[in-house]
Amino acid sequence: MKRILILLLLIFISITTQAQPLSMPVLKNKSSIYILLTGGPVVNLNNKDDVQPTTSFLKVNNTTGYKVGVDMLLVPRRTKPVFLNIGLEYRHTPHRYTLQYGTAASGLGSDLSRDIKFKVHSVALRLAPVYTIPLTGSSNIDISAGVMFDAAVLANKAYTEEGLYVRDYATGYDQLAVFRFTGHGTDNDTRSLPRSADLGLNFMYFGSVSYRVAPPFMGKRLLRIGAEYGNIAKGNRVSQTTVLYMDKNRNTVARDWVSDKGTYISLFLGVSI
């Protein structure tokens, strides 16, 4: 009895660990299309932004957003280790900058402490070739590198202006301490104020590593979990914030600006339908 159990165990291990060259639950000698619903958190590495401070008053913070979308895997007719991934996703990208403007530089009666926040909502079209490494007959490691066209929707229209005031206790009046402009669609790496743009379109690149498997309890459905890193390519239209620091006479004494590089890292989970 023991020998029979050992023999059955060896047969089971041999079957479940036999590698196949492509990571589909059922290999077919014809083209296949798999649709996956995908989503997950996105950590926006805003401290990687292009920051040109002339003071120490402005601090750029990392924030966490999210993405949801649909991925389509285009598997070629013959079994090959490379296939194509096309995706469409909605991206929510928050930004937060901490402003600490002291009286030593401004001559105003009190310090200014404020968070500058804004959000960008965008829709992205993704395209990437995927190289797959088989682990077992139903699980693989996927490595991909591709491009993404990210178009802002519901972002700031043209740009927003905001004056921030502090109380001058010597006079009892509020004094203008900071004037800030924030806009989406401005030219990358420019020190000018944000300019009007109806639509900001970013050309981005990204890379990802994921584990893909067809669990027995899910039938022929695929489950994919992984991590992704991306960035905006140079020379594209991005979000920008310019901060002007005022003295008690409302003269500009310094300027900081931040140009968003769109650097992010994310985790994602995908389930085929």
N, C-alpha and C positions, 0 to 999 in steps of 0.2 A: 504493500500500500504506500509506504514511504517513497519507494522508487517511482511509483506512478505519479505521485504528487510532485516530486522533484522534476520529472520529465515534463509534466504539464506546465509547471512554472517556467522551465527553460523555454518551452515553446511559446508561452505567453510573452516572455521578455523579448524573445527574438522577433515576434510579430510587432510588438508595440515600439520597438526601438529601431526598426528597419527604416533607414533614411530614404526619402524620396527627393528628387531634385527640385520640386516646386511645392509650395505650401498650400495646396488646396485640399479640402477634405476628401474630394473624389477627383482623381486625375482623369481628364478627358482629352481626347485627341481633337479638340475643337476649341474655338475661342470661348471665353467665359467672362461674364461681368458680375462683380459682387458689389453691392451697395451697403455701406456702413454708416450708421448714425454715430457721429463722433462729437465729443465735447470734453471740457476740462478747464482747470484753472490756469491762468497765465500770469506769471510774475513779470511785471514791466520793470526792467532794470534801468530806471530813470537816472541813476547815478552814473550811467554810461553815456548820458546825453552830452552833446557838445555845449559845454558851459564856459562862458567867457566872463567871469566875474571881475569887476574892478574893486569889489569890496568883499567883506566876509559876512555880509548881511543875509545872503540868500543861500539856502541849502535845498538840494534836490533829493527827494525821497523815492525809494522804490515803492511800487503799489501793486496790488493784485486785482486783475480783472478776470475775464473768462471768454471762452469761445465755444460755439456750437455750430455744427455743420454736417455736411454729407460728403463722404468719400466714395469714389468709384474706382474699383480695381479692374483694370483691363488686362486680362491674362491672354497671352498669345495662343495661337492654335496649337503649337507644339510646346512640349514641356521645356521651359527654359528658366534659368535662374534670375532673369530680369523681367519685370513687368511695369506697367504704367499706372500711376495714381493721379487721378484728377479730383479736385475737391472744391467745394464752395462753402464758405463759412461766414458767420457773423462774429465780429470781434468787438468787445467792450474794453476800452483802454482808459483808465483813470490816471490823472496826473496830480501830484501834490508837491508844492514847494513851501518850505518854511521860511518866513521872513522875520528877521530880528534886526530892527533898525534902532540904533541907540542915539542918545542925546549928544554924545561927544562929537559926532560928525554933523549932526543936523542943527544943533543949537536950539532945539525945540524943548518944550517943557516936560515931555514924558516919552518913554520908549514905545515903539510900535512892535507888537508881536501878532502875527497873523499867518494863517495857512492860505495859500493861493491854490484853489482846486478847480479843475475843469475835466470834462470827459469827452472822449472821441468815440463815436460809434461808426464802425466801418464794415464793409462787405468785401471779402477777399476771394479771388479765384486762384487756386493752387494747381501747380503742375510739377510732377517729380517722377523720375525713373526710380525704381525700387530694386535693390539687389537682395535676394533672399538666401538665407543660409539654413538648410534643413537641420532640424534637431531630431524629430521623430516623424512618423508617417502623418501626423496631424498637427505638428507644431514647428514653427520656424522663427528665426530672427530676421527682421527686415531692416535694412539700412538704406536711407534715401537722402538725396540732396536735390533741391529744386528751387523754383522761383514762385513768387506770389505777387499778384497785382491787387493792391489794397486801396479801395476807394472809400473816402469818408462820406458818411451820411449822418444827418442830424448833428454835425459838428458845429462849432461856433460859426455863425454867418459873418463872413468877412473877418471882423475882429471885435473884441469887446474892450471897453475902456472902463477903468475903475480908479477912483481917487480914494486913498486911505488917509484918515485924519487922526490926529492925536489932540489931547486937551493941553493947552498951554495954561498952566496954573497961575502964571504971573499975570496974565491978562484975562483969564476966564473964558477965552474963546478957543474953538477948535481950529487947528492948523493943518493944512495939507502937508503930509509927510512923504507920501509915495504916490506916484501915478503909474499904473501898469497897463500894458496892452497885451492881449492874448488872442491869437488867431490861428486857424488851421488853413494850410494851403500856401504858406509863405515859402520863399526860396530857402533852401538849406544853406547854412553857414553864412547868413547875412546879418549884419549888425544894424540894419535899418529897422524901422517899426514894421509890424505885420501889415501886409497888403491884402486887398480884397481878393477872394477867390471863391467861386461857386462850388468847386469840387477839388479836393486834394487827392491826387492819385500817386501812390507810392509804389515803386518797383522794389521788391524785397527778395532776399534769399533766405533759405532755411535748410536745416538738416535735422534728421530724426533717426532714432533707434527704437524699435518696438518689438514686442513679443506677440506673435499671432498664433492662435490655436483654434482647433475645432473640437471643443469639449464634447464628450459622448452625450451629456445631458442636454446639449443644445442642438442635437441633430446635425444638420449640415451647415448650421450658422457658424460664423467666425467671430472670435473675440480677440480684440487687439488692445494692448496697453503699452504705452511708451512715453518717451520724453523728446522734446523738440527745442531747438535753439534757432533764433532768427534775428535779422537786422535789416534796416533800410539801406539800400545801395546809395552811393553818393550821387548828389546832384538832383535829388527829387524834392517834392513838395511836402512839407512837414508842419507840425505844430511848433509855434514859437511864442515865448513870453519875454517881453522887454519890461524892465522895472527901472523907473526914473526916481531917484532920491532927491527930495527937495529940502532946502533950508528954510529958516523962518521967514525969509523974504520971497519964498516960492521960486527960487532959482534952482536949476538942476545942478547938483554937486557931484553926482556919480550915476553910473548906469550899469546894470547887469542884464545879461540876456541868456536865454536857454533855447537851444535848437534841438528838437526831439530826434534821436537817432533810431527810435523804434526797437531798441534791443530788448529781447524777451527770452524767457525760458518757460516752458509749459509742460504739464503732464496731460495725457489724454487717454480716453477710453473709448473704444469703438465697438459696436455690435452690428453685425450684418442683419438685413431684413429680407 
